Amino acid sequence: MNFHKYIHAVGTGPKGNRDLSFEESKDMMEQILKQSVHSEQIAAFLLGWRLKPETVEEFRGAVEACDGFITNTTVENSIELGYPFDGKAKNPYIFPLVAKVLEESGLNLVVIGDELTPAKGGITIKDICTQIELNSNAHYFDRADFLKEMNELTEIRMRLGLRTGFNTIEKLPRVANSEYAITGVFHKPYVKKYVEIFSDRYKRFALIQGNEGTPELFSKGRLWIADGTNVEEFIVDPAHYGINYTKSWDIISVDESLQQLNNPSDEYLKLAKLNAAVYMFVTEQAKSIDEAFEKLN
């Protein structure tokens, strides 16, 4: 279809804007991924789409379009960790330590990385995975290899400099055909939206109030697990497990993040065990987080 139709749908203001259908959104995304339209048109659409704002049906259409471009590599017994591509700015990543804790359980962690995208300006998954030796059960997928079309949109996105609908749909590409997935969420109203977009793509889908929007728990927060349309909420408090880790509120460098991974404190290792227990619970390897935590200790 003519791409101007989609720009008009999102860029004419409250009275003229309209939502795209599933098929229209799929076509829109395919045209953007192929870059068969000008970069100015892509940026104009993304900005208008964000302001309209996006709908679940539009997101689902865009996700299906991405599926058609992805080169999948199956990782059995895995959980996909949905990280934002704008990175972490104030705290180190913990997933490499979580992988070590989970080694004997047989559970594989799948993480996806790429170049930095707007808008946080943090340390990316790629920054970490290209500078540290990961455990054998931590599987890093670079988007330039399995979805190069999205990777090639990075420059346009950086020039725009704003969060767009891509920030929502890109975190969970299901590149490893994982049966389980967990991603981070800031606010409870977004839980319903993420469940409607992603839950039917997995056997079990979870969201957590993770550190800096990641699926990593650093302080007391909520965990939501979707089993079909049913969503159950849990409170997870590190203090309940005797963990007294103090989050950083200052910007840290890649070197500082790597240093904490290579020389973790006792509290940081305990925190890794708690995150591992959460993932075991999500993947049905334990009936509760408490049971999983006990197994790991």
Contacts in CASP RR format, 6 or more apart in sequence:
PFRMAT RR
TARGET T0000
AUTHOR 0000-0000-0000
METHOD contacts of the structure
MODEL  1
MNFHKYIHAVGTGPKGNRDLSFEESKDMMEQILKQSVHSEQIAAFLLGWR
LKPETVEEFRGAVEACDGFITNTTVENSIELGYPFDGKAKNPYIFPLVAK
VLEESGLNLVVIGDELTPAKGGITIKDICTQIELNSNAHYFDRADFLKEM
NELTEIRMRLGLRTGFNTIEKLPRVANSEYAITGVFHKPYVKKYVEIFSD
RYKRFALIQGNEGTPELFSKGRLWIADGTNVEEFIVDPAHYGINYTKSWD
IISVDESLQQLNNPSDEYLKLAKLNAAVYMFVTEQAKSIDEAFEKLN
1 24 0 8 1.000
1 27 0 8 1.000
3 28 0 8 1.000
3 31 0 8 1.000
3 37 0 8 1.000
3 41 0 8 1.000
3 45 0 8 1.000
4 41 0 8 1.000
5 24 0 8 1.000
6 20 0 8 1.000
6 24 0 8 1.000
6 28 0 8 1.000
6 45 0 8 1.000
7 41 0 8 1.000
7 44 0 8 1.000
7 45 0 8 1.000
7 48 0 8 1.000
9 17 0 8 1.000
9 18 0 8 1.000
9 19 0 8 1.000
9 20 0 8 1.000
9 24 0 8 1.000
10 17 0 8 1.000
10 20 0 8 1.000
10 45 0 8 1.000
10 48 0 8 1.000
10 49 0 8 1.000
10 51 0 8 1.000
10 52 0 8 1.000
11 17 0 8 1.000
11 44 0 8 1.000
11 48 0 8 1.000
11 51 0 8 1.000
11 52 0 8 1.000
17 52 0 8 1.000
19 52 0 8 1.000
19 55 0 8 1.000
19 57 0 8 1.000
19 58 0 8 1.000
20 28 0 8 1.000
20 55 0 8 1.000
20 57 0 8 1.000
20 58 0 8 1.000
21 57 0 8 1.000
22 57 0 8 1.000
22 58 0 8 1.000
22 60 0 8 1.000
22 61 0 8 1.000
22 64 0 8 1.000
23 61 0 8 1.000
25 57 0 8 1.000
25 58 0 8 1.000
25 59 0 8 1.000
25 60 0 8 1.000
25 61 0 8 1.000
25 62 0 8 1.000
25 65 0 8 1.000
26 61 0 8 1.000
26 62 0 8 1.000
26 64 0 8 1.000
26 65 0 8 1.000
27 65 0 8 1.000
28 45 0 8 1.000
28 62 0 8 1.000
28 65 0 8 1.000
29 61 0 8 1.000
29 62 0 8 1.000
29 65 0 8 1.000
29 66 0 8 1.000
30 65 0 8 1.000
31 37 0 8 1.000
32 42 0 8 1.000
32 45 0 8 1.000
32 153 0 8 1.000
33 65 0 8 1.000
33 66 0 8 1.000
33 69 0 8 1.000
33 149 0 8 1.000
33 150 0 8 1.000
33 153 0 8 1.000
34 149 0 8 1.000
35 42 0 8 1.000
35 149 0 8 1.000
35 152 0 8 1.000
35 153 0 8 1.000
39 156 0 8 1.000
42 153 0 8 1.000
42 156 0 8 1.000
43 156 0 8 1.000
43 159 0 8 1.000
43 160 0 8 1.000
46 157 0 8 1.000
46 160 0 8 1.000
46 164 0 8 1.000
46 165 0 8 1.000
46 166 0 8 1.000
47 160 0 8 1.000
47 162 0 8 1.000
47 164 0 8 1.000
49 58 0 8 1.000
49 164 0 8 1.000
49 165 0 8 1.000
50 162 0 8 1.000
50 163 0 8 1.000
50 164 0 8 1.000
50 165 0 8 1.000
54 165 0 8 1.000
54 168 0 8 1.000
56 193 0 8 1.000
56 196 0 8 1.000
56 197 0 8 1.000
59 165 0 8 1.000
59 168 0 8 1.000
59 169 0 8 1.000
59 193 0 8 1.000
59 197 0 8 1.000
60 196 0 8 1.000
60 197 0 8 1.000
62 165 0 8 1.000
62 169 0 8 1.000
63 169 0 8 1.000
63 197 0 8 1.000
63 198 0 8 1.000
63 201 0 8 1.000
66 147 0 8 1.000
66 150 0 8 1.000
66 169 0 8 1.000
66 170 0 8 1.000
66 173 0 8 1.000
67 174 0 8 1.000
69 147 0 8 1.000
69 149 0 8 1.000
69 150 0 8 1.000
70 146 0 8 1.000
70 147 0 8 1.000
70 173 0 8 1.000
70 174 0 8 1.000
70 175 0 8 1.000
71 145 0 8 1.000
71 146 0 8 1.000
71 147 0 8 1.000
71 175 0 8 1.000
72 146 0 8 1.000
72 174 0 8 1.000
72 175 0 8 1.000
72 176 0 8 1.000
72 177 0 8 1.000
73 141 0 8 1.000
73 146 0 8 1.000
73 175 0 8 1.000
73 176 0 8 1.000
74 176 0 8 1.000
74 177 0 8 1.000
75 108 0 8 1.000
75 110 0 8 1.000
75 139 0 8 1.000
75 176 0 8 1.000
75 177 0 8 1.000
75 178 0 8 1.000
76 108 0 8 1.000
77 106 0 8 1.000
77 107 0 8 1.000
77 108 0 8 1.000
77 283 0 8 1.000
78 107 0 8 1.000
78 108 0 8 1.000
78 109 0 8 1.000
78 110 0 8 1.000
78 139 0 8 1.000
78 176 0 8 1.000
78 178 0 8 1.000
78 179 0 8 1.000
78 180 0 8 1.000
79 107 0 8 1.000
79 108 0 8 1.000
79 109 0 8 1.000
79 110 0 8 1.000
79 178 0 8 1.000
79 180 0 8 1.000
79 181 0 8 1.000
79 182 0 8 1.000
79 279 0 8 1.000
79 282 0 8 1.000
79 283 0 8 1.000
80 110 0 8 1.000
80 112 0 8 1.000
80 172 0 8 1.000
80 174 0 8 1.000
80 175 0 8 1.000
80 176 0 8 1.000
80 178 0 8 1.000
80 180 0 8 1.000
80 181 0 8 1.000
80 182 0 8 1.000
80 202 0 8 1.000
81 95 0 8 1.000
81 109 0 8 1.000
81 110 0 8 1.000
81 111 0 8 1.000
81 181 0 8 1.000
81 182 0 8 1.000
81 183 0 8 1.000
81 215 0 8 1.000
82 111 0 8 1.000
82 112 0 8 1.000
82 171 0 8 1.000
82 172 0 8 1.000
82 181 0 8 1.000
82 182 0 8 1.000
82 183 0 8 1.000
82 184 0 8 1.000
82 214 0 8 1.000
82 215 0 8 1.000
83 111 0 8 1.000
83 112 0 8 1.000
83 113 0 8 1.000
83 125 0 8 1.000
83 171 0 8 1.000
83 183 0 8 1.000
83 214 0 8 1.000
83 215 0 8 1.000
84 120 0 8 1.000
84 167 0 8 1.000
84 171 0 8 1.000
84 212 0 8 1.000
84 213 0 8 1.000
84 214 0 8 1.000
85 113 0 8 1.000
85 114 0 8 1.000
85 116 0 8 1.000
85 117 0 8 1.000
85 124 0 8 1.000
85 125 0 8 1.000
85 167 0 8 1.000
85 170 0 8 1.000
85 171 0 8 1.000
86 116 0 8 1.000
86 117 0 8 1.000
86 118 0 8 1.000
86 119 0 8 1.000
86 120 0 8 1.000
86 121 0 8 1.000
86 122 0 8 1.000
86 124 0 8 1.000
86 163 0 8 1.000
86 167 0 8 1.000
87 116 0 8 1.000
87 120 0 8 1.000
87 121 0 8 1.000
87 122 0 8 1.000
87 123 0 8 1.000
87 124 0 8 1.000
87 125 0 8 1.000
87 212 0 8 1.000
87 214 0 8 1.000
88 120 0 8 1.000
88 122 0 8 1.000
88 123 0 8 1.000
88 211 0 8 1.000
88 212 0 8 1.000
88 214 0 8 1.000
88 257 0 8 1.000
89 120 0 8 1.000
89 121 0 8 1.000
89 122 0 8 1.000
89 123 0 8 1.000
89 212 0 8 1.000
89 251 0 8 1.000
89 252 0 8 1.000
90 212 0 8 1.000
90 247 0 8 1.000
90 248 0 8 1.000
90 249 0 8 1.000
90 250 0 8 1.000
90 251 0 8 1.000
90 252 0 8 1.000
91 211 0 8 1.000
91 212 0 8 1.000
91 218 0 8 1.000
91 247 0 8 1.000
91 248 0 8 1.000
91 252 0 8 1.000
92 252 0 8 1.000
92 256 0 8 1.000
92 257 0 8 1.000
92 258 0 8 1.000
92 260 0 8 1.000
92 261 0 8 1.000
93 123 0 8 1.000
93 125 0 8 1.000
93 128 0 8 1.000
93 214 0 8 1.000
93 216 0 8 1.000
93 257 0 8 1.000
93 261 0 8 1.000
94 216 0 8 1.000
94 218 0 8 1.000
94 261 0 8 1.000
94 268 0 8 1.000
94 271 0 8 1.000
94 272 0 8 1.000
94 275 0 8 1.000
95 109 0 8 1.000
95 111 0 8 1.000
95 138 0 8 1.000
95 216 0 8 1.000
95 275 0 8 1.000
96 128 0 8 1.000
96 132 0 8 1.000
96 134 0 8 1.000
96 135 0 8 1.000
96 138 0 8 1.000
96 261 0 8 1.000
97 261 0 8 1.000
97 264 0 8 1.000
97 268 0 8 1.000
97 269 0 8 1.000
97 272 0 8 1.000
98 109 0 8 1.000
98 272 0 8 1.000
98 275 0 8 1.000
98 276 0 8 1.000
98 279 0 8 1.000
99 109 0 8 1.000
99 134 0 8 1.000
99 135 0 8 1.000
99 137 0 8 1.000
99 138 0 8 1.000
100 135 0 8 1.000
100 272 0 8 1.000
101 272 0 8 1.000
101 273 0 8 1.000
101 276 0 8 1.000
101 296 0 8 1.000
102 109 0 8 1.000
102 137 0 8 1.000
102 276 0 8 1.000
102 279 0 8 1.000
102 280 0 8 1.000
103 135 0 8 1.000
103 136 0 8 1.000
103 137 0 8 1.000
105 276 0 8 1.000
105 280 0 8 1.000
105 285 0 8 1.000
106 137 0 8 1.000
107 137 0 8 1.000
107 279 0 8 1.000
107 280 0 8 1.000
107 283 0 8 1.000
107 285 0 8 1.000
108 137 0 8 1.000
108 138 0 8 1.000
108 139 0 8 1.000
109 137 0 8 1.000
109 138 0 8 1.000
109 139 0 8 1.000
109 279 0 8 1.000
110 139 0 8 1.000
110 141 0 8 1.000
110 175 0 8 1.000
110 176 0 8 1.000
110 178 0 8 1.000
111 125 0 8 1.000
111 129 0 8 1.000
111 138 0 8 1.000
111 139 0 8 1.000
111 140 0 8 1.000
111 141 0 8 1.000
112 125 0 8 1.000
112 140 0 8 1.000
112 141 0 8 1.000
112 142 0 8 1.000
112 143 0 8 1.000
112 171 0 8 1.000
112 173 0 8 1.000
112 175 0 8 1.000
113 124 0 8 1.000
113 125 0 8 1.000
113 126 0 8 1.000
113 129 0 8 1.000
113 140 0 8 1.000
113 141 0 8 1.000
113 142 0 8 1.000
113 143 0 8 1.000
114 124 0 8 1.000
114 125 0 8 1.000
114 126 0 8 1.000
114 142 0 8 1.000
114 143 0 8 1.000
114 144 0 8 1.000
114 150 0 8 1.000
114 151 0 8 1.000
114 154 0 8 1.000
115 124 0 8 1.000
115 126 0 8 1.000
115 151 0 8 1.000
115 154 0 8 1.000
116 122 0 8 1.000
116 124 0 8 1.000
116 154 0 8 1.000
116 158 0 8 1.000
117 154 0 8 1.000
117 157 0 8 1.000
117 158 0 8 1.000
117 166 0 8 1.000
117 167 0 8 1.000
118 157 0 8 1.000
118 158 0 8 1.000
118 160 0 8 1.000
118 161 0 8 1.000
118 162 0 8 1.000
118 163 0 8 1.000
118 164 0 8 1.000
118 167 0 8 1.000
119 161 0 8 1.000
119 162 0 8 1.000
119 163 0 8 1.000
120 212 0 8 1.000
123 252 0 8 1.000
123 253 0 8 1.000
123 254 0 8 1.000
123 257 0 8 1.000
125 140 0 8 1.000
126 142 0 8 1.000
127 254 0 8 1.000
127 257 0 8 1.000
128 254 0 8 1.000
128 257 0 8 1.000
128 258 0 8 1.000
128 261 0 8 1.000
129 140 0 8 1.000
131 254 0 8 1.000
131 258 0 8 1.000
132 258 0 8 1.000
132 261 0 8 1.000
132 262 0 8 1.000
134 140 0 8 1.000
139 176 0 8 1.000
141 175 0 8 1.000
141 176 0 8 1.000
143 150 0 8 1.000
143 151 0 8 1.000
143 173 0 8 1.000
144 151 0 8 1.000
146 173 0 8 1.000
146 175 0 8 1.000
147 173 0 8 1.000
147 175 0 8 1.000
150 166 0 8 1.000
150 170 0 8 1.000
153 166 0 8 1.000
157 164 0 8 1.000
157 166 0 8 1.000
168 194 0 8 1.000
168 197 0 8 1.000
169 197 0 8 1.000
171 183 0 8 1.000
172 181 0 8 1.000
172 183 0 8 1.000
172 198 0 8 1.000
172 201 0 8 1.000
174 181 0 8 1.000
174 201 0 8 1.000
174 202 0 8 1.000
178 202 0 8 1.000
179 202 0 8 1.000
179 203 0 8 1.000
179 204 0 8 1.000
179 283 0 8 1.000
180 202 0 8 1.000
180 203 0 8 1.000
180 204 0 8 1.000
180 205 0 8 1.000
180 206 0 8 1.000
180 282 0 8 1.000
180 283 0 8 1.000
181 198 0 8 1.000
181 201 0 8 1.000
181 202 0 8 1.000
181 205 0 8 1.000
181 206 0 8 1.000
182 205 0 8 1.000
182 206 0 8 1.000
182 207 0 8 1.000
182 208 0 8 1.000
182 215 0 8 1.000
182 278 0 8 1.000
182 279 0 8 1.000
182 282 0 8 1.000
183 194 0 8 1.000
183 198 0 8 1.000
183 206 0 8 1.000
183 207 0 8 1.000
183 208 0 8 1.000
183 215 0 8 1.000
184 207 0 8 1.000
184 208 0 8 1.000
184 209 0 8 1.000
184 210 0 8 1.000
184 213 0 8 1.000
184 214 0 8 1.000
184 215 0 8 1.000
185 191 0 8 1.000
185 194 0 8 1.000
185 207 0 8 1.000
185 208 0 8 1.000
185 209 0 8 1.000
185 210 0 8 1.000
185 213 0 8 1.000
185 224 0 8 1.000
186 209 0 8 1.000
186 213 0 8 1.000
188 222 0 8 1.000
191 207 0 8 1.000
191 224 0 8 1.000
191 231 0 8 1.000
192 231 0 8 1.000
194 207 0 8 1.000
195 205 0 8 1.000
195 207 0 8 1.000
195 224 0 8 1.000
195 226 0 8 1.000
195 229 0 8 1.000
195 231 0 8 1.000
198 205 0 8 1.000
199 205 0 8 1.000
199 226 0 8 1.000
199 228 0 8 1.000
199 229 0 8 1.000
200 228 0 8 1.000
204 225 0 8 1.000
204 226 0 8 1.000
204 227 0 8 1.000
204 282 0 8 1.000
204 283 0 8 1.000
204 284 0 8 1.000
205 225 0 8 1.000
205 226 0 8 1.000
206 223 0 8 1.000
206 224 0 8 1.000
206 225 0 8 1.000
206 226 0 8 1.000
206 282 0 8 1.000
207 223 0 8 1.000
207 224 0 8 1.000
207 226 0 8 1.000
208 215 0 8 1.000
208 217 0 8 1.000
208 221 0 8 1.000
208 222 0 8 1.000
208 223 0 8 1.000
208 224 0 8 1.000
208 236 0 8 1.000
208 278 0 8 1.000
209 217 0 8 1.000
209 221 0 8 1.000
209 222 0 8 1.000
209 223 0 8 1.000
210 216 0 8 1.000
210 217 0 8 1.000
210 218 0 8 1.000
210 221 0 8 1.000
211 217 0 8 1.000
211 218 0 8 1.000
211 219 0 8 1.000
211 247 0 8 1.000
216 275 0 8 1.000
217 223 0 8 1.000
217 236 0 8 1.000
217 238 0 8 1.000
217 271 0 8 1.000
217 274 0 8 1.000
217 275 0 8 1.000
217 278 0 8 1.000
218 238 0 8 1.000
218 245 0 8 1.000
218 247 0 8 1.000
218 271 0 8 1.000
219 238 0 8 1.000
219 245 0 8 1.000
219 247 0 8 1.000
220 235 0 8 1.000
220 236 0 8 1.000
220 237 0 8 1.000
220 238 0 8 1.000
220 239 0 8 1.000
221 235 0 8 1.000
221 236 0 8 1.000
221 237 0 8 1.000
222 233 0 8 1.000
222 234 0 8 1.000
222 235 0 8 1.000
222 236 0 8 1.000
223 233 0 8 1.000
223 234 0 8 1.000
223 235 0 8 1.000
223 236 0 8 1.000
223 278 0 8 1.000
223 289 0 8 1.000
224 231 0 8 1.000
224 232 0 8 1.000
224 233 0 8 1.000
224 234 0 8 1.000
225 231 0 8 1.000
225 232 0 8 1.000
225 234 0 8 1.000
225 282 0 8 1.000
234 289 0 8 1.000
236 274 0 8 1.000
236 278 0 8 1.000
236 289 0 8 1.000
238 244 0 8 1.000
238 245 0 8 1.000
238 270 0 8 1.000
238 271 0 8 1.000
238 274 0 8 1.000
241 270 0 8 1.000
241 273 0 8 1.000
241 274 0 8 1.000
241 293 0 8 1.000
242 270 0 8 1.000
243 267 0 8 1.000
243 270 0 8 1.000
243 271 0 8 1.000
243 274 0 8 1.000
244 267 0 8 1.000
245 265 0 8 1.000
245 267 0 8 1.000
245 268 0 8 1.000
245 270 0 8 1.000
245 271 0 8 1.000
246 267 0 8 1.000
260 268 0 8 1.000
264 272 0 8 1.000
273 293 0 8 1.000
273 296 0 8 1.000
273 297 0 8 1.000
274 289 0 8 1.000
274 293 0 8 1.000
276 292 0 8 1.000
276 296 0 8 1.000
277 286 0 8 1.000
277 289 0 8 1.000
277 290 0 8 1.000
277 292 0 8 1.000
277 293 0 8 1.000
277 295 0 8 1.000
277 296 0 8 1.000
278 289 0 8 1.000
278 292 0 8 1.000
280 286 0 8 1.000
280 292 0 8 1.000
280 295 0 8 1.000
280 296 0 8 1.000
281 287 0 8 1.000
281 288 0 8 1.000
281 289 0 8 1.000
281 291 0 8 1.000
281 292 0 8 1.000
285 292 0 8 1.000
286 292 0 8 1.000
286 295 0 8 1.000
END
